[in-house]
Amino acid sequence: MGNSELKKKTTLSLFWAFLDRFGETLIYLISSIVLMNIVDPSEYGLMGVLIIFIVISRLLTDSGFGRALLNRKTLSETELSSVFFFNIGLSFLLYFVFFLCASLIANLFSEPRLASISKVLFLSFIFHSFGIIHQTLLTKKADFRGLTKINIPAVLVAAIVAIVMALNGFGVWALVTQSVIYAFLRTIFLWIYSTWRPIASFSVKMLQSFFAFSNKLLLSGFINAFFNNIYPSLIAVFYPHSMNQVGYFSQANKYQDIPFGVISNTFRMVSMVILSEINQETERMKRVVSKTMKSIAFLAFPIGLYMIIAAQPAFSLLFGEKWNPAVPYFQVLVLAGMLSPFTFILNELFIARERADFFLGVEIVKRAILVLLIVALFRYGIMGLAASWVIYTFITLIISLILSRKLIEYTPVDFLKDASPYLLISFVSTALGYVSTLHISHNLLFLMTSGSVVFGSYWLVCKIAKLEMTKEIENIKI
């Protein structure tokens, strides 16, 4: 694939991947604003403590084969069907195990309602397993347009059902139903849109060939999923009568992650395809990674810093006063959120170069550091836990950059050159936005004024400085 063709494919992929993530996120945001004004924070806490089981189960169901399939240039029907049947079998096994452990989960968190909630909520990863191959094949073809048509209707219908249930007093069950219906509908739509169907063929030998690559990814993914979602569980277990605090922390983390999740997933989905295609061309990979880092910095830094100054009025306006205790957690966690997309892209680099050993090694070292940070800061309460995540995220980015130097000679100094101009301008623009709204007490007026000042001045200064990303945006043609 030539440079011009690769650039066109990258641009179109980015557009549709972003539209997909933005559309899903917008629907989720609107529905959550409604739901959070109805559902009690403690009921969000019930969902928060169970998320670790959902994430780990979905990861184990995929078994790391999805990423291995993306890296294969050609795939036979037997290979695809073998992975498909293995994933489904494993999902049923996991559900059976968790079903039996439902009472133990409820006892662990001293919350009897979790037994019945978990039995229903865990159905979602069975539904998810039936669509993994279809999603992988669409991603492999860079059919992000198709994925957009699948994901947005699913999340929209699930959101409507949840809102209707919440308005009728179903509480936490509205949230449970939203998760299960989304997983079910998304899989149905994947089957309708995709032409692929499994055949009656299963090969253990072919699974073993995939496992040789995916075993390290699976282990590293498990470690990553466990520690990324451990905080709500720690709060619920070690801080008495803290289900409200679990709700505050979980929702603060979820909302700070919305913009950075869109950025991460957009660039990550495209990087999966592009980096895998040029994984033997070191210089080209370095240029792609450098451009991606600039793109992320251009978006993440101004959004993140603005979110910090806008947190209090935004929470009061959108969710009501009962959610104000979540604001300090939100502001601290944003600092980690700004850095997380960079690490995601570097992880894709390691996978594209088929250095799963790097990926696994990084995860083990990072999580050892996180455990030490949690132990050191646990005494300072929930805010100490939030601070441990910020420090951890910064350290993991440094480690990933050091390893990227070994693979494609993209160094921490290169990263600073790419990202620091956007960070500096973001600080200046956010300071202007903060100062210009010091005497505005009306929440909506504060948000409108500060947002206009921050993002208007940011774009203007970037344009005056002739930074690369402003030129790229002006030249985009869809």
C-alpha positions as CSV (number, residue, x, y, z in Angstrom):
1,M,0.0,0.0,0.0
2,G,1.5,3.4,-1.1
3,N,1.7,6.4,1.1
4,S,-1.2,8.3,-0.5
5,E,-3.5,5.2,-0.3
6,L,-2.4,4.6,3.3
7,K,-3.1,8.2,4.2
8,K,-6.6,8.1,2.5
9,K,-7.4,4.8,4.3
10,T,-6.3,6.3,7.6
11,T,-8.3,9.4,7.2
12,L,-11.5,7.6,6.3
13,S,-11.0,5.1,9.0
14,L,-10.4,7.8,11.6
15,F,-13.6,9.6,10.5
16,W,-15.9,6.6,10.8
17,A,-14.2,5.3,13.9
18,F,-14.6,8.7,15.5
19,L,-18.2,9.0,14.4
20,D,-18.9,5.6,15.9
21,R,-17.3,6.4,19.2
22,F,-18.7,10.0,19.3
23,G,-22.3,8.8,18.5
24,E,-22.2,6.1,21.1
25,T,-20.8,8.4,23.7
26,L,-23.3,11.2,23.0
27,I,-26.2,8.8,23.4
28,Y,-24.7,7.3,26.5
29,L,-24.0,10.8,27.9
30,I,-27.6,12.0,27.4
31,S,-29.1,8.9,28.8
32,S,-26.8,9.0,31.8
33,I,-27.7,12.6,32.6
34,V,-31.3,11.4,32.8
35,L,-30.6,8.2,34.7
36,M,-28.2,9.9,37.2
37,N,-31.0,12.4,38.1
38,I,-33.3,9.4,38.9
39,V,-31.1,6.6,40.2
40,D,-29.4,6.8,43.6
41,P,-25.6,6.9,43.8
42,S,-25.6,3.8,45.9
43,E,-27.2,1.8,43.1
44,Y,-24.5,3.0,40.7
45,G,-22.2,1.7,43.4
46,L,-23.7,-1.8,43.0
47,M,-22.9,-1.7,39.3
48,G,-19.4,-0.3,40.0
49,V,-18.3,-3.3,42.1
50,L,-19.4,-5.8,39.5
51,I,-17.7,-4.2,36.5
52,I,-14.4,-6.0,37.3
53,F,-16.1,-9.3,36.8
54,I,-17.7,-8.2,33.5
55,V,-14.5,-6.9,32.0
56,I,-12.4,-9.9,33.0
57,S,-15.1,-12.4,31.8
58,R,-15.3,-10.7,28.4
59,L,-11.5,-10.7,28.1
60,L,-11.3,-14.4,28.9
61,T,-14.1,-15.1,26.5
62,D,-12.1,-13.5,23.7
63,S,-9.0,-15.3,24.9
64,G,-6.8,-12.9,23.1
65,F,-7.6,-14.6,19.8
66,G,-9.3,-11.5,18.4
67,R,-6.1,-9.6,18.2
68,A,-4.3,-12.6,16.9
69,L,-6.8,-12.8,14.1
70,L,-6.2,-9.2,13.2
71,N,-2.5,-9.9,12.8
72,R,-3.0,-12.8,10.4
73,K,-2.8,-11.9,6.7
74,T,-5.0,-14.7,5.7
75,L,-7.6,-16.8,7.6
76,S,-9.3,-20.0,6.8
77,E,-12.9,-20.8,7.6
78,T,-11.7,-23.6,9.9
79,E,-9.6,-21.1,11.9
80,L,-12.4,-18.6,12.3
81,S,-15.0,-21.3,13.2
82,S,-12.6,-22.9,15.7
83,V,-12.1,-19.6,17.5
84,F,-15.8,-18.9,17.4
85,F,-16.9,-22.2,19.0
86,F,-14.1,-22.0,21.6
87,N,-15.2,-18.5,22.6
88,I,-18.8,-19.5,23.0
89,G,-18.0,-22.6,25.0
90,L,-15.8,-20.6,27.3
91,S,-18.4,-17.9,27.8
92,F,-21.0,-20.5,29.0
93,L,-18.4,-22.1,31.3
94,L,-17.6,-18.7,32.9
95,Y,-21.2,-17.8,33.3
96,F,-21.9,-21.1,35.1
97,V,-18.9,-20.5,37.4
98,F,-20.0,-16.9,38.2
99,F,-23.6,-18.0,38.6
100,L,-22.5,-20.5,41.3
101,C,-20.4,-17.8,43.0
102,A,-23.1,-15.1,43.0
103,S,-23.8,-15.5,46.8
104,L,-20.0,-15.4,47.5
105,I,-19.8,-12.1,45.6
106,A,-22.7,-10.7,47.6
107,N,-21.1,-11.7,50.9
108,L,-17.8,-10.3,49.9
109,F,-19.2,-6.8,49.5
110,S,-21.8,-7.2,52.2
111,E,-24.6,-6.5,49.8
112,P,-27.3,-9.2,49.4
113,R,-28.8,-7.6,46.2
114,L,-25.6,-8.4,44.3
115,A,-26.5,-12.1,44.1
116,S,-29.5,-11.6,41.9
117,I,-28.0,-8.6,40.0
118,S,-24.9,-10.5,39.0
119,K,-26.8,-13.5,37.7
120,V,-28.6,-11.3,35.2
121,L,-25.8,-8.9,34.5
122,F,-23.3,-11.6,33.6
123,L,-25.5,-12.8,30.7
124,S,-24.0,-9.9,28.8
125,F,-20.7,-11.6,28.2
126,I,-22.4,-14.7,26.8
127,F,-24.2,-12.4,24.2
128,H,-20.9,-10.7,23.6
129,S,-19.1,-13.9,22.7
130,F,-21.4,-14.7,19.8
131,G,-20.3,-11.5,18.0
132,I,-16.5,-11.4,18.6
133,I,-15.5,-13.0,15.2
134,H,-17.9,-10.7,13.3
135,Q,-16.5,-7.6,14.9
136,T,-12.9,-8.8,14.3
137,L,-13.6,-9.4,10.6
138,L,-15.2,-5.9,10.2
139,T,-12.3,-4.3,12.0
140,K,-9.8,-6.2,9.9
141,K,-11.5,-4.8,6.8
142,A,-11.5,-1.3,8.4
143,D,-15.3,-1.3,7.9
144,F,-15.8,1.2,10.7
145,R,-18.8,2.6,8.8
146,G,-20.5,-0.8,9.3
147,L,-19.6,-0.9,12.9
148,T,-21.1,2.6,13.4
149,K,-24.4,1.4,11.9
150,I,-24.3,-1.5,14.4
151,N,-23.2,0.1,17.6
152,I,-25.3,3.3,17.6
153,P,-28.7,1.7,17.2
154,A,-27.8,-0.9,19.9
155,V,-26.8,1.7,22.4
156,L,-29.8,3.9,21.6
157,V,-32.4,1.2,22.2
158,A,-30.7,0.1,25.4
159,A,-30.6,3.7,26.7
160,I,-34.3,4.2,25.9
161,V,-35.3,1.0,27.7
162,A,-33.2,1.9,30.8
163,I,-34.7,5.4,31.0
164,V,-38.3,4.0,30.8
165,M,-37.5,1.5,33.5
166,A,-35.8,4.1,35.8
167,L,-38.8,6.4,35.5
168,N,-41.0,3.5,36.6
169,G,-38.9,3.0,39.7
170,F,-36.8,0.0,38.8
171,G,-33.6,1.6,40.1
172,V,-30.5,-0.5,39.6
173,W,-32.3,-2.9,37.4
174,A,-32.6,-0.2,34.8
175,L,-28.8,-0.1,34.7
176,V,-28.5,-3.9,34.6
177,T,-31.0,-4.1,31.7
178,Q,-29.3,-1.4,29.8
179,S,-26.0,-3.4,29.8
180,V,-27.6,-6.8,28.9
181,I,-29.8,-5.4,26.1
182,Y,-26.9,-3.5,24.6
183,A,-24.8,-6.7,24.4
184,F,-27.7,-8.7,23.0
185,L,-28.7,-6.2,20.3
186,R,-25.2,-5.4,19.3
187,T,-24.6,-9.1,18.6
188,I,-27.8,-9.4,16.7
189,F,-26.9,-6.5,14.5
190,L,-23.4,-7.9,13.9
191,W,-25.0,-11.1,12.6
192,I,-27.4,-9.2,10.4
193,Y,-24.8,-6.9,8.9
194,S,-21.9,-9.4,8.5
195,T,-22.0,-12.1,5.9
196,W,-19.7,-14.4,7.8
197,R,-21.2,-17.6,9.3
198,P,-19.4,-20.4,11.2
199,I,-19.0,-23.8,9.6
200,A,-19.1,-27.2,11.3
201,S,-15.4,-27.4,11.8
202,F,-13.1,-27.3,14.9
203,S,-9.4,-27.7,15.0
204,V,-7.5,-27.8,18.3
205,K,-4.2,-27.6,16.4
206,M,-5.2,-24.3,14.8
207,L,-6.3,-22.9,18.2
208,Q,-2.9,-23.8,19.6
209,S,-1.2,-21.8,16.8
210,F,-3.2,-18.8,17.8
211,F,-2.6,-19.4,21.5
212,A,1.2,-19.2,20.9
213,F,0.7,-15.5,20.1
214,S,-2.3,-14.7,22.2
215,N,-1.3,-16.3,25.5
216,K,0.9,-13.4,26.5
217,L,-1.7,-10.9,25.3
218,L,-4.4,-12.7,27.3
219,L,-2.3,-12.7,30.5
220,S,-1.3,-9.1,30.1
221,G,-4.9,-8.2,29.3
222,F,-6.1,-10.0,32.4
223,I,-3.7,-8.2,34.5
224,N,-4.7,-4.9,32.9
225,A,-8.4,-5.5,33.3
226,F,-8.1,-6.6,36.9
227,F,-6.1,-3.6,38.1
228,N,-7.9,-1.0,35.9
229,N,-11.2,-2.0,37.6
230,I,-10.1,-2.9,41.1
231,Y,-10.7,0.5,42.7
232,P,-14.5,0.3,43.2
233,S,-14.0,-3.1,44.7
234,L,-11.3,-1.9,47.1
235,I,-13.5,1.0,48.2
236,A,-16.5,-1.3,48.8
237,V,-14.5,-3.9,50.8
238,F,-12.2,-1.7,52.9
239,Y,-14.3,1.4,53.5
240,P,-17.4,0.6,55.6
241,H,-20.8,1.7,54.4
242,S,-19.2,3.1,51.3
243,M,-21.6,2.0,48.4
244,N,-22.4,5.7,47.9
245,Q,-18.7,6.5,47.6
246,V,-18.3,3.6,45.2
247,G,-21.0,5.2,43.1
248,Y,-19.3,8.6,43.2
249,F,-15.9,7.2,42.3
250,S,-17.2,4.9,39.6
251,Q,-19.2,7.6,37.9
252,A,-16.4,10.2,38.3
253,N,-14.0,7.7,36.6
254,K,-16.5,6.8,33.9
255,Y,-17.2,10.5,33.0
256,Q,-13.6,11.6,33.0
257,D,-12.9,8.6,30.7
258,I,-15.6,9.5,28.1
259,P,-13.6,12.0,26.0
260,F,-10.4,10.1,26.4
261,G,-12.1,6.8,25.7
262,V,-13.4,8.2,22.4
263,I,-9.9,9.4,21.6
264,S,-8.2,6.2,22.6
265,N,-10.6,3.9,20.9
266,T,-10.7,6.0,17.7
267,F,-7.0,6.0,17.2
268,R,-6.5,2.5,18.6
269,M,-9.0,0.9,16.2
270,V,-7.2,2.6,13.3
271,S,-3.8,1.8,14.6
272,M,-4.7,-1.9,14.8
273,V,-5.2,-1.9,11.0
274,I,-2.5,0.6,9.9
275,L,0.4,-0.6,12.1
276,S,-0.3,-4.2,11.4
277,E,0.0,-3.5,7.6
278,I,3.4,-1.8,7.9
279,N,4.8,-3.8,10.8
280,Q,8.0,-4.6,8.9
281,E,8.7,-0.9,8.0
282,T,10.4,0.7,11.0
283,E,10.8,4.2,9.7
284,R,7.2,4.3,8.4
285,M,5.9,3.1,11.8
286,K,7.8,5.8,13.5
287,R,6.2,8.4,11.3
288,V,2.7,7.0,11.9
289,V,3.3,6.8,15.7
290,S,4.6,10.4,15.8
291,K,1.6,11.7,13.8
292,T,-0.7,9.8,16.1
293,M,0.9,11.3,19.2
294,K,0.5,14.8,17.9
295,S,-3.1,14.1,17.1
296,I,-3.9,12.8,20.5
297,A,-2.0,15.7,22.2
298,F,-3.9,18.2,20.1
299,L,-7.2,16.8,21.4
300,A,-6.5,15.4,24.9
301,F,-4.7,18.2,26.6
302,P,-7.2,21.1,26.0
303,I,-10.2,18.9,26.7
304,G,-8.6,17.5,29.9
305,L,-7.6,20.8,31.4
306,Y,-10.9,22.4,30.6
307,M,-12.7,19.5,32.2
308,I,-10.9,20.2,35.5
309,I,-12.1,23.9,35.7
310,A,-15.6,23.0,34.4
311,A,-16.2,20.0,36.7
312,Q,-18.1,21.7,39.6
313,P,-20.6,23.7,37.5
314,A,-21.0,20.8,35.0
315,F,-21.9,18.2,37.7
316,S,-24.3,20.6,39.4
317,L,-26.0,21.5,36.2
318,L,-26.3,18.1,34.6
319,F,-26.6,15.7,37.6
320,G,-27.8,17.7,40.5
321,E,-26.3,18.6,43.9
322,K,-26.4,14.9,45.1
323,W,-23.5,14.1,42.8
324,N,-21.2,17.0,43.9
325,P,-19.1,14.6,46.1
326,A,-17.9,13.0,42.9
327,V,-16.3,16.2,41.6
328,P,-12.9,16.0,43.5
329,Y,-12.4,12.4,42.3
330,F,-13.3,13.5,38.8
331,Q,-10.8,16.3,38.7
332,V,-7.9,14.2,39.9
333,L,-8.7,11.3,37.6
334,V,-8.8,13.6,34.6
335,L,-5.0,14.0,35.0
336,A,-4.6,10.3,34.3
337,G,-7.2,10.3,31.6
338,M,-5.2,12.8,29.5
339,L,-2.2,10.5,29.4
340,S,-3.9,7.2,28.9
341,P,-4.5,7.4,25.1
342,F,-0.8,7.7,24.4
343,T,-0.1,4.4,26.3
344,F,-2.9,2.7,24.4
345,I,-1.3,3.5,21.0
346,L,2.2,2.4,22.2
347,N,0.6,-0.9,23.3
348,E,-0.7,-1.3,19.7
349,L,2.8,-0.7,18.5
350,F,4.1,-3.6,20.6
351,I,1.4,-5.9,19.3
352,A,1.8,-4.9,15.7
353,R,5.5,-5.7,15.9
354,E,4.4,-9.0,17.5
355,R,6.3,-8.3,20.6
356,A,3.8,-9.8,23.0
357,D,6.7,-10.3,25.4
358,F,7.1,-6.5,25.6
359,F,3.3,-6.1,26.2
360,L,3.3,-8.7,29.0
361,G,6.5,-7.5,30.5
362,V,5.2,-4.0,30.6
363,E,2.0,-5.0,32.3
364,I,3.7,-7.0,35.0
365,V,6.1,-4.2,35.8
366,K,3.4,-1.6,35.7
367,R,1.0,-3.5,38.0
368,A,3.8,-4.2,40.5
369,I,4.3,-0.4,40.6
370,L,0.5,0.1,41.0
371,V,0.3,-2.2,44.0
372,L,3.1,-0.4,45.7
373,L,1.4,3.0,45.0
374,I,-1.9,1.6,46.4
375,V,-0.2,0.3,49.5
376,A,1.6,3.6,50.0
377,L,-1.4,5.9,49.5
378,F,-4.2,3.7,50.8
379,R,-4.0,5.4,54.2
380,Y,-5.0,8.7,52.7
381,G,-8.5,7.4,51.8
382,I,-10.3,7.3,48.4
383,M,-8.5,10.5,47.2
384,G,-5.2,8.7,47.9
385,L,-6.3,5.9,45.7
386,A,-7.2,8.4,42.9
387,A,-3.8,10.0,43.3
388,S,-2.1,6.5,43.0
389,W,-3.8,6.0,39.6
390,V,-2.5,9.3,38.3
391,I,1.1,8.6,39.4
392,Y,0.8,5.1,38.0
393,T,-0.4,6.3,34.6
394,F,2.5,8.8,34.3
395,I,5.0,6.1,35.1
396,T,3.5,3.6,32.6
397,L,3.7,6.2,29.8
398,I,7.4,6.7,30.5
399,I,8.1,2.9,30.5
400,S,6.2,2.5,27.2
401,L,8.1,5.3,25.6
402,I,11.5,3.7,26.7
403,L,10.4,0.4,25.1
404,S,9.2,2.1,21.9
405,R,12.7,3.4,21.5
406,K,14.0,-0.2,21.2
407,L,11.4,-1.1,18.5
408,I,11.1,1.9,16.2
409,E,13.6,4.5,17.8
410,Y,10.7,6.7,18.9
411,T,12.2,8.1,22.1
412,P,10.8,10.0,25.1
413,V,12.5,13.1,23.7
414,D,10.6,12.6,20.4
415,F,7.4,12.4,22.4
416,L,8.1,15.7,24.2
417,K,8.8,17.4,20.9
418,D,5.5,16.1,19.5
419,A,3.3,16.7,22.5
420,S,4.7,19.6,24.6
421,P,3.6,22.5,22.2
422,Y,0.0,21.4,22.6
423,L,0.3,21.0,26.3
424,L,1.8,24.4,26.8
425,I,-0.8,26.1,24.7
426,S,-3.6,24.2,26.5
427,F,-2.3,25.5,29.9
428,V,-2.3,29.1,28.6
429,S,-5.8,28.8,27.1
430,T,-7.3,27.1,30.2
431,A,-5.8,29.8,32.4
432,L,-7.4,32.4,30.2
433,G,-10.7,30.6,30.5
434,Y,-10.5,30.3,34.2
435,V,-9.5,34.0,34.8
436,S,-12.2,35.3,32.4
437,T,-15.0,33.5,34.4
438,L,-13.9,34.1,38.0
439,H,-17.0,36.3,38.7
440,I,-19.5,34.2,36.9
441,S,-21.7,32.1,39.3
442,H,-24.4,30.9,36.8
443,N,-23.4,27.3,35.8
444,L,-24.5,27.4,32.2
445,L,-23.1,30.8,31.6
446,F,-19.8,29.7,33.2
447,L,-19.6,26.6,30.9
448,M,-20.4,28.5,27.8
449,T,-18.1,31.4,28.4
450,S,-15.1,29.4,29.7
451,G,-15.5,26.8,26.9
452,S,-15.6,29.5,24.2
453,V,-12.5,31.2,25.7
454,V,-10.5,28.0,26.2
455,F,-11.1,26.3,22.8
456,G,-11.3,29.5,20.8
457,S,-7.9,30.8,22.1
458,Y,-6.4,27.3,21.8
459,W,-7.3,27.0,18.1
460,L,-6.1,30.5,17.4
461,V,-2.7,30.1,19.1
462,C,-2.2,26.7,17.4
463,K,-3.0,28.3,14.1
464,I,-0.7,31.3,14.7
465,A,2.1,28.9,15.7
466,K,1.4,26.9,12.5
467,L,1.4,23.7,14.4
468,E,1.0,20.6,12.2
469,M,-2.4,19.4,13.4
470,T,-4.2,22.6,12.5
471,K,-2.9,22.2,8.9
472,E,-4.0,18.5,8.9
473,I,-7.5,19.4,10.0
474,E,-7.9,22.1,7.4
475,N,-6.8,19.7,4.7
476,I,-9.1,16.8,5.6
477,K,-11.4,15.7,2.8
478,I,-14.0,13.0,3.5
